[in-house]
Amino acid sequence: MLIIVRHGRTAANANGLLQGRVDNPLDAQGLRQAELIANALGPIDVVVSSPLQRAIQTAEPLGLPCQVDERWIELDYGKWDEKPVSEITKEEWARWRSDSSFTPPGGESLVELDRRVAQACEDLLPEAERLNIAVFTHVSPIKSAVSWVLGVEKQISWNLNVAQAQITRIAIREGRPALVSFNETWHL
């Protein structure tokens, strides 16, 4: 089973800021969420994490060794990092939402994100068929992973809502992924 977890809350999340690659720690609520996630996951054999501390801190209550994989890092918002969406021009925001190859200034496109996350998922397939692998990551990589498991070619990022500290479960059967649950928040 591939279990993909969004990190707990940070102060930037609480203030509605785009975080991207900014390496913010969890706030007090985020640390509580990390404990609740650990209790909700069930048995875990392997832990993989984005290199950002908010993801690593969310994985820590499991008490297991953590493999850092750069491919699970959040989308690079470039110059939009640490800005509220209201500071992005309406034209740029509209273009980003309509063109998956659009790159925020100094950042990364959704096409590039989807490519790297799909490869990360493919690389975990054989192991996830026999082990429970928990991946601690961010909103955008979770959306890309769901797109990968569903085999969707059209960009669906804007059609998905990923809650704070959510859990998504992907079963692997005969080498093929199947979405079991998306956006679980019952544990909160």
C-alpha angles and dihedrals in degrees: 000000000000109000114191118197130190113221123254124266125294129193088256090056090050090051095047096246127150106246106183109154096351106123102227122166124231117271122226092277091048091054090052090049090052090057091049091050092051090053093048101048101073121210113354124192102180132025122204123180145182110251092245115106095233089063094042091048089052090055096046098084088066088069092217131125111271125219111208115217116185091207090073093059117120122269111281106246090183111196090004092069113121093011127118114242088246089070093058111092115253089237094054093045092049092048092049091051093049102039118052090192092058112115121207109234106289092355143096133276125236088243090059091046093050091050096053095043092048089054091048089051093047090051091054096047100093094046094042090057090069104020137050106246118189115201117195111205147125143281100273098046089049090054089049091050091052090050089051095049092048092047091232116167096185115080106260099171093109091051095060131076116204114195125214112273092005127159126220120188126205120185120207114215122176089343095308127110122233124187107237100172138356131202098359111186101158090111092064 
